[in-house]
Each structure stands twice: as structure tokens, then as C-alpha cells.
């Protein structure tokens, strides 16, 4: 969808499902969740489908996962009243790992993914004589 953003043309579920090899029913659920989360918008009609609600450079991977998985950083931080020292240590390390992962996801956008994919495709080109 990020690749097709500039065209302004919505993508239909069957088109996305075929390109990404995702079952239609599962994809419908994902797209509906992303639409409710404000990541996508839908367009009805014969030329209808789904398109990004904002520019790909303005949508982070963290936002997408937060929408799909219901990530809540603040909830995990507030759950620190552990029963013993061992579980407190594990909780603290787990919290640090989650914060590091979230930081990485916040630093990448859909545009970044497209650019990385395109650069890998360029490296993958083989010339035969």
C-alpha cells in the first residue's frame, strides 16, 4: 500500500491477498483493524478498496503494531509491583528489552521499509551474458 500511495488508487482485498499470499478472510480482519486505528481508510464502490490514511513516511512500524497487537507501553511500565526480588529483576530486564524494541519500531516508517526493499532488489539484480 505504501508503494501505491502516490497513485491515490485504493487497493482491493483480493489484489493485496494475491500479492502478499495472505488469506482473504484474515486480511479483511487486519485491514478493518488498521482502518479503525486510523492507519488506513476505505473507499466503497466498484473502484473501492483500502489506502493509507497518511503518507508512508508518517506511519511508524510501532503505530502499526500498536494498532494490530494492542501494545501499551505505559501498561507494562506500571506493572512493577512484583512479589519477590527474582521476579522484579526479570520484570526490569523484560521492560528494558520491550523499551528497546519499541524504540527501534518507532524509528522506522513504511517509507523506510519501501526504501530498504528497493535497495535490496537493486543488489539482487544479476546480469547474464
Secondary structure, 3 states (H helix, E strand, C coil): CCCCHHHCCCECHHHHHHHHCCCHHHHHHHHHHHHHCCCEEEECCCCCEEEECCCHHHCEHHHHHHHHHCCCHHHHHHCCCCCCHHHHHHHHHHHHHHHHHHHHHHCCEHHHHHHHHHHHHHHHCCCCC
